[in-house]
Amino acid sequence: MVLGLMVCQVLGLTPGRGNGVDKPPKCTEDEPTFGDPPGTRRTEDCPDGGGLFWEKGGTDYFTKIRSLFLKLGHLEDCGLNEDSCLALGGHFNLGTGQNGDGSRALFEPQIIRWISSLLANHFQPSVVIGFGWLGRLDEISKHWNHPNGLYVDWNSPKKIRFGADERDYHFRIWIGKNKKGDPVKVIGWPNHPRKRPFTSKPIWNRSLNRIPQLMNFEKK
C-alpha cells in the first residue's frame, strides 16, 4: 500500500471550453499564490476550479478522470475507498488558455517547466498520464527536459495497440526518471477522453481495463 504517496498525475493541455458554460471563474488576485508557476493566478472563492468534481461545462471529463484514479488506486490496494484513491492522484494542464481545441492550444513554457520540476522533485508519482497532447509532443518536450525536471527520452516510446471503432489506436509508454533516480512511467493515452473512441462509455471502460497491463509493462 502506498498511502501518503502520489500514484498518478494526469496532464491535459489547457482547461478548454467545455460546452460553453461553467467556465472557471476569472482570476482576481494581484499576486500568484505560493507554489503557482510565474505568470499564473488562482481564482477567488474557488481556487482549484472545483478540482476533480468540476463538471467542465457539462461534460463527463472529470467523471472519467475520477474513474481512472479509482482504477489505479484499487490496483495499489483493493481496499481503498473512493476518497483515498482520489487523494493519490492529481491533475495539471500545460497552459491556462481556454482554447477548446488542443491543436491550437497555446503552451506556456514556464508552466511546462514548473510541472516537470514538481513531478521530479516533490510529487514523484509512479505514473504520469497525458491526454490530448501526443500531436504536440515536439513542442512540449523541448521545454519539459531541463536540469531540474523529470527527464524523459521522448524519442522512443513503446506502443501497445488498442483497437476501437474498427481502427487501431495506441497507448504510448516512456520511462522517465525522478530526482531520486526512481523510474516514472509516462503513458500517452490513445486519445483525449472527450474524443473518439472514448465518447463511448463502454470503450472508455475497456481502456481502463488495460491499466494493469500498462502498469506491468517492463516491470522488474
C-alpha positions in Angstrom: 0.0 0.0 0.0 1.3 3.5 -0.9 -0.9 5.8 1.2 0.8 9.2 1.5 2.4 8.9 -1.9 1.1 10.1 -5.3 0.3 7.3 -7.6 -0.8 9.1 -10.7 -0.5 12.6 -12.2 -2.8 13.4 -15.2 -1.6 16.1 -17.7 -4.0 17.9 -20.0 -3.3 20.7 -22.5 -5.5 23.6 -21.2 -8.7 24.0 -19.2 -10.7 24.1 -22.5 -14.1 25.5 -23.1 -16.4 22.6 -22.2 -19.8 23.1 -23.8 -19.6 26.9 -23.3 -20.9 27.0 -19.8 -19.4 26.7 -16.3 -16.1 28.2 -17.3 -13.6 28.6 -14.4 -14.0 32.0 -12.8 -11.6 34.7 -13.8 -8.7 35.4 -11.5 -8.9 38.4 -9.3 -5.6 38.1 -7.3 -2.9 40.6 -7.8 0.0 38.2 -6.9 0.4 34.5 -7.6 -0.4 32.1 -4.7 2.7 30.4 -3.2 3.5 27.3 -5.3 2.0 28.6 -8.6 4.2 29.0 -11.6 5.3 32.5 -12.7 2.6 34.4 -14.6 -0.4 32.5 -13.3 -3.1 33.3 -10.9 -5.6 31.3 -8.8 -9.2 32.2 -8.7 -11.1 33.9 -5.9 -13.7 31.7 -4.0 -12.8 28.6 -6.0 -9.0 28.3 -6.1 -9.0 24.9 -7.8 -11.9 25.4 -10.1 -13.8 22.6 -8.3 -11.0 20.2 -8.6 -11.8 16.7 -9.7 -15.5 17.4 -9.3 -15.7 20.4 -11.6 -18.2 19.4 -14.3 -16.2 21.2 -17.0 -19.1 22.7 -19.0 -21.4 19.8 -18.6 -19.0 17.2 -20.0 -18.1 14.0 -18.3 -14.3 14.7 -18.5 -13.6 14.7 -14.7 -16.0 11.8 -14.2 -13.7 9.8 -16.4 -10.6 11.1 -14.6 -12.1 10.0 -11.3 -12.8 6.6 -12.7 -9.1 6.4 -13.8 -7.9 7.3 -10.3 -10.2 4.7 -8.8 -8.8 2.0 -11.1 -5.2 2.9 -10.3 -5.9 3.3 -6.6 -7.5 -0.1 -6.4 -4.6 -1.6 -8.3 -2.4 -0.5 -5.5 -4.8 -1.6 -2.7 -8.2 -3.0 -3.5 -9.4 -2.0 0.0 -9.0 1.8 -0.6 -12.2 3.8 -0.6 -13.0 6.5 -3.2 -11.6 9.4 -1.3 -8.3 7.6 -0.7 -8.0 6.7 -4.4 -8.7 10.3 -5.4 -6.2 11.6 -2.9 -3.4 9.6 -4.6 -4.0 11.4 -7.9 -3.6 14.9 -9.3 -4.4 16.9 -12.5 -2.5 19.6 -14.2 -2.8 21.5 -17.5 0.2 22.6 -19.5 -1.4 26.0 -20.2 -4.1 28.3 -18.8 -5.9 29.3 -22.0 -9.5 28.2 -22.7 -8.8 27.2 -26.3 -11.4 24.4 -26.8 -9.1 22.8 -29.5 -5.9 21.1 -28.5 -4.3 21.6 -31.9 -4.5 25.4 -31.3 -3.7 25.4 -27.6 -1.1 28.0 -26.5 1.6 26.4 -24.4 3.3 28.4 -21.6 6.9 27.2 -21.3 7.2 28.4 -17.7 4.2 26.1 -16.7 5.6 23.1 -18.6 9.0 23.5 -16.9 7.3 24.1 -13.5 5.2 20.9 -13.8 8.2 18.9 -14.9 10.1 20.1 -11.8 7.2 19.4 -9.4 6.9 15.8 -10.7 10.6 15.2 -10.5 11.3 16.7 -7.1 8.1 16.9 -5.0 5.1 14.8 -6.1 7.2 11.9 -7.6 4.2 9.9 -8.9 4.7 6.3 -10.2 2.8 7.1 -13.4 2.1 10.2 -15.4 -0.7 10.1 -18.0 -1.0 12.5 -20.8 -4.3 13.3 -22.5 -4.7 15.0 -25.9 -1.1 16.2 -26.4 0.6 13.4 -28.4 0.2 15.6 -31.6 2.0 18.4 -29.9 4.7 16.4 -28.2 7.6 18.0 -30.1 6.6 21.4 -28.8 6.1 20.2 -25.2 9.3 18.1 -25.0 11.7 21.0 -25.7 10.5 22.7 -22.5 10.0 19.5 -20.5 13.5 18.2 -20.2 15.6 20.7 -18.2 18.2 20.2 -15.4 15.7 20.3 -12.5 12.9 18.4 -14.3 11.6 14.9 -14.8 13.8 13.6 -17.6 12.0 11.6 -20.3 13.5 10.3 -23.5 10.6 11.2 -25.8 12.1 9.7 -28.9 11.4 6.0 -28.5 8.0 5.2 -27.0 6.8 1.7 -26.7 3.4 1.2 -28.3 0.5 -1.0 -27.2 -2.3 -1.4 -29.6 -5.9 -0.5 -28.6 -8.5 -1.4 -31.2 -11.8 0.5 -31.2 -14.2 1.8 -33.8 -12.6 -0.6 -36.3 -9.4 1.5 -36.0 -6.0 0.9 -34.4 -5.2 3.3 -31.6 -2.1 3.0 -29.4 -1.0 3.6 -25.9 2.5 5.1 -25.8 4.8 4.4 -22.9 8.0 6.1 -21.9 10.1 5.5 -18.8 11.2 8.7 -17.1 13.4 9.2 -14.0 12.7 11.5 -11.0 15.4 13.1 -8.8 15.6 10.1 -6.5 16.6 8.1 -9.5 13.3 6.1 -9.4 11.6 5.2 -12.7 8.4 7.0 -13.6 6.1 5.5 -16.2 4.7 8.1 -18.7 1.7 7.0 -20.6 0.2 8.8 -23.6 -3.5 7.8 -23.8 -4.6 6.9 -27.3 -6.8 10.0 -27.5 -8.5 12.6 -25.3 -11.3 11.3 -23.1 -13.8 13.5 -24.9 -12.6 12.4 -28.4 -13.2 9.2 -30.4 -13.3 6.4 -29.4 -13.7 7.5 -25.8 -17.0 9.2 -26.3 -18.3 5.7 -25.9 -18.5 4.9 -22.2 -18.0 1.1 -22.8 -14.8 1.8 -24.8 -13.6 4.2 -22.1 -14.2 1.5 -19.5 -12.4 -1.0 -21.7 -9.4 1.3 -21.9 -9.4 1.4 -18.1 -9.2 -2.4 -18.0 -5.9 -2.1 -19.8 -4.3 -0.3 -16.9 -2.9 -3.5 -15.2 -1.1 -4.4 -18.5 0.2 -0.8 -18.9 1.5 -0.6 -15.3 3.2 -4.1 -15.5 4.9 -3.2 -18.8 8.6 -3.8 -18.4 8.1 -4.2 -14.6 11.2 -5.5 -12.9 
